[in-house]
């Protein structure tokens, strides 16, 4: 699937019938050859939007996977870079790709950091959390940041109901809900469970001050709105 070096259909099926952690352990060696890896253009757009707000000290990539987020953190962080994920397989790939960074195995719903970072980012991870789990993640990121620290992540504009993508995402989420209703362990991966309004509310409840900026380099929709925004959640300085 996807490319000659990518996972086969059988490998993807085995992953989908595993737990999230086990599934990513299995997929890790070929993950960067799938569309599931955050595209470089999204990482570069994030770094571009963060550059005027920095420089930052130490950076944290939450749900780091194979370490793609280093591409966004390295241009804006003067200190060390740390990635955290619960998949040992994904972390092994990250260590090989970026040996100078620190890689920590932990459940992001209970982050093991306190006041250690100036910037935290995450890419494509919120769909792996049920809405009821987001407050725990956001509280942990808030705790991990130093006063005045920033939590940033891109979030795409929802596709209009007239677009094929809208129905594709709706169908995918429906299929995942059926899969999780009839098969254990569950594999949590949804595309439509983290709308911007709900994410804003959860961040504010965790103590963040929230703004957004359009990621202009990713283009605009036919209605003139940005295709994606960067959410900027600031831990108050005092």
PyMOL commands that set and color helices and strands:
alter all, ss='L'
color gray80, all
select helices_A, chain A and resi 9-16+20-33+40-51+70-73+88-97+108-110+126-128+131-144+164-182+196-205+216-218
alter helices_A, ss='H'
color red, helices_A
select strands_A, chain A and resi 59-62+81-85+102-105+117-122+145-156+208-214+228-235
alter strands_A, ss='S'
color yellow, strands_A
deselect
rebuild
show_as cartoon
